[in-house]
Amino acid sequence: MAVNVTEKNKTLNEIIDWCEQLEVEGLRLASDLLMQHDMAAYGVMQGQINAYEKTADHCRSLLGYTGSMPSEVPNQSEDAK
């Protein structure tokens, strides 16, 4: 099945943006929880932040190459002189 790299990258970038937004919101909440000395809730929030960060990193690793491909590739066989 052919995959439209542009559409795939668009979707992945939307997920990355969403994860980064939730990560920022989580960091704010984690800071508030830390100031309230609510260590249990702080730990949970840190776990969620980590999950968003790992998800965004994984999506970045899946982004496809969208540049132009060379139209001609030199002969690389061992017999080429």
KEKE-3310 file (N, C-alpha, C; in steps of 0.2 Angstrom, whole numbers, plus 5000, padded with zeros to 4 digits):
npx = (5004:5003:5010:5006:5018:5018:5005:5006:5017:5011:5000:5008:5015:5005:5002:5014:5014:5002:5006:5017:5010:5002:5013:5019:5008:5007:5019:5017:5007:5013:5023:5015:5010:5021:5025:5015:5018:5013:5018:5014:5004:5012:5022:5014:5011:5023:5026:5016:5020:5033:5028:5021:5032:5040:5032:5031:5044:5045:5036:5043:5054:5047:5044:5044:5055:5054:5061:5067:5070:5085:5086:5094:5105:5122:5130:5134:5140:5152:5158:5159:5168)
npy = (4994:5011:5025:5041:5052:5066:5068:5059:5064:5077:5072:5066:5077:5085:5077:5078:5091:5092:5083:5091:5102:5097:5093:5105:5110:5101:5102:5115:5111:5102:5109:5117:5107:5103:5114:5113:5103:5090:5076:5063:5066:5074:5065:5057:5066:5069:5057:5056:5068:5063:5052:5059:5066:5055:5050:5060:5061:5048:5050:5060:5052:5045:5053:5055:5056:5070:5076:5079:5065:5059:5059:5051:5038:5035:5020:5008:4995:4982:4979:4990:5003)
npz = (5000:4995:5003:5007:5010:5013:5019:5030:5037:5040:5049:5059:5063:5069:5080:5087:5090:5098:5109:5114:5118:5129:5137:5141:5148:5158:5164:5170:5179:5187:5193:5201:5210:5216:5223:5232:5239:5236:5233:5228:5218:5210:5206:5198:5188:5183:5177:5167:5159:5155:5146:5136:5131:5126:5117:5107:5103:5097:5087:5079:5075:5066:5055:5038:5023:5013:5003:4986:4976:4968:4950:4942:4946:4948:4941:4952:4952:4954:4943:4935:4927)
capx = (5000:5007:5008:5007:5022:5016:4999:5008:5020:5006:4997:5013:5017:4999:5002:5019:5011:4998:5010:5021:5006:5001:5019:5019:5003:5009:5025:5014:5003:5018:5026:5010:5009:5028:5025:5010:5021:5009:5023:5011:5002:5018:5025:5010:5011:5030:5025:5012:5025:5037:5025:5020:5039:5042:5027:5033:5050:5044:5033:5048:5058:5044:5044:5047:5059:5050:5065:5067:5075:5089:5083:5099:5110:5128:5131:5139:5142:5159:5161:5159:5175)
capy = (5000:5017:5030:5048:5055:5072:5067:5055:5069:5081:5069:5066:5084:5087:5073:5081:5098:5090:5081:5096:5107:5094:5093:5111:5111:5096:5105:5120:5108:5098:5114:5119:5102:5102:5119:5111:5097:5084:5072:5058:5069:5077:5059:5055:5071:5068:5051:5059:5072:5058:5049:5064:5067:5049:5049:5066:5059:5043:5052:5063:5047:5042:5058:5053:5060:5073:5080:5076:5060:5060:5056:5047:5036:5032:5013:5006:4988:4981:4979:4997:5006)
capz = (5000:4995:5009:5005:5015:5015:5024:5036:5041:5043:5055:5064:5066:5073:5086:5090:5093:5104:5114:5117:5122:5135:5141:5144:5153:5163:5168:5175:5185:5191:5197:5207:5214:5220:5228:5237:5243:5234:5230:5225:5212:5207:5203:5193:5183:5179:5172:5161:5155:5151:5141:5131:5128:5122:5111:5102:5101:5093:5081:5076:5072:5060:5050:5032:5019:5008:4998:4980:4975:4962:4944:4940:4951:4945:4941:4957:4952:4955:4936:4932:4927)
cpx = (5004:5005:5010:5011:5020:5010:5002:5012:5016:5003:5002:5015:5011:5000:5008:5017:5007:5001:5014:5017:5004:5007:5020:5014:5004:5014:5022:5011:5008:5022:5022:5010:5016:5027:5020:5012:5017:5013:5020:5008:5007:5021:5021:5011:5018:5030:5021:5017:5030:5034:5023:5027:5041:5038:5029:5039:5050:5041:5038:5052:5054:5042:5047:5051:5054:5054:5064:5072:5079:5086:5088:5104:5116:5128:5136:5141:5149:5162:5162:5166:5175)
cpy = (5006:5022:5037:5051:5061:5072:5064:5060:5075:5079:5069:5072:5087:5083:5076:5087:5097:5088:5086:5101:5103:5093:5099:5112:5106:5099:5111:5117:5105:5103:5116:5113:5101:5108:5118:5105:5091:5080:5066:5060:5071:5071:5057:5059:5070:5062:5052:5063:5068:5055:5053:5065:5061:5048:5054:5063:5053:5045:5056:5058:5044:5046:5055:5058:5063:5077:5076:5071:5061:5056:5051:5045:5033:5024:5012:4999:4988:4981:4985:5000:5013)
cpz = (5000:5001:5006:5011:5017:5020:5030:5040:5044:5049:5060:5067:5071:5080:5090:5094:5099:5110:5118:5121:5129:5139:5144:5149:5159:5167:5173:5181:5190:5196:5203:5212:5219:5225:5234:5241:5242:5230:5226:5218:5207:5203:5197:5187:5179:5175:5166:5156:5151:5146:5135:5127:5123:5116:5105:5099:5096:5086:5076:5072:5066:5054:5044:5028:5014:5003:4991:4979:4968:4956:4941:4945:4947:4946:4947:4957:4952:4948:4932:4932:4926)
residu = (MET:ALA:VAL:ASN:VAL:THR:GLU:LYS:ASN:LYS:THR:LEU:ASN:GLU:ILE:ILE:ASP:TRP:CYS:GLU:GLN:LEU:GLU:VAL:GLU:GLY:LEU:ARG:LEU:ALA:SER:ASP:LEU:LEU:MET:GLN:HIS:ASP:MET:ALA:ALA:TYR:GLY:VAL:MET:GLN:GLY:GLN:ILE:ASN:ALA:TYR:GLU:LYS:THR:ALA:ASP:HIS:CYS:ARG:SER:LEU:LEU:GLY:TYR:THR:GLY:SER:MET:PRO:SER:GLU:VAL:PRO:ASN:GLN:SER:GLU:ASP:ALA:LYS)
# end
